[in-house]
Amino acid sequence: MRIAIGSDHAGYELKEFLVETLSQRGIEVLNIGTNSTESTDYPPYCIGVATAVVEGKADWGIVIGGSGQGEQMAANKVIGARAALCNDPYYAKLARRDNDANVLAFGARVVAREFALEILETWMNTNFEGGRHQRRIDLVAAFELKER
């Protein structure tokens, strides 16, 4: 399992907590940055995470900001990324099970770190159901190819 992770300054502390926790569990973590709480723009980090996932350098990605909204939007600009803002475990379960989301977005100002870990664990333990959901993912992918 390889996970790419990135954040802006608002998500830095939560990112560092998750990097440490995942690493302790034997998961390979690709830390895209940022590397401090100094104010920075989130798009390069989120696009970097999504790109790592789409290019196969990571199995999943995590993007973290203050709300997670902009981070999710930036990651979804990468063709093939399916980023989902999941500020609770139920959304994480649905994003994985029904949408085969490959990038998880958090709001560090929305979820506490232990709750974020619960969300991430739900995400990691939920498999894509396929079936009718695959057809819908294929429709989105076909549109992305058309837009290139």
Secondary structure as GFF3:
##gff-version 3
##sequence-region A 1 148
A	DSSP	beta_strand	2	7	.	.	.	ID=ss1
A	DSSP	alpha_helix	12	24	.	.	.	ID=ss2
A	DSSP	beta_strand	28	33	.	.	.	ID=ss3
A	DSSP	alpha_helix	43	54	.	.	.	ID=ss4
A	DSSP	beta_strand	60	65	.	.	.	ID=ss5
A	DSSP	alpha_helix	69	75	.	.	.	ID=ss6
A	DSSP	beta_strand	83	85	.	.	.	ID=ss7
A	DSSP	alpha_helix	89	99	.	.	.	ID=ss8
A	DSSP	beta_strand	103	107	.	.	.	ID=ss9
A	DSSP	alpha_helix	113	124	.	.	.	ID=ss10
A	DSSP	alpha_helix	132	147	.	.	.	ID=ss11
###
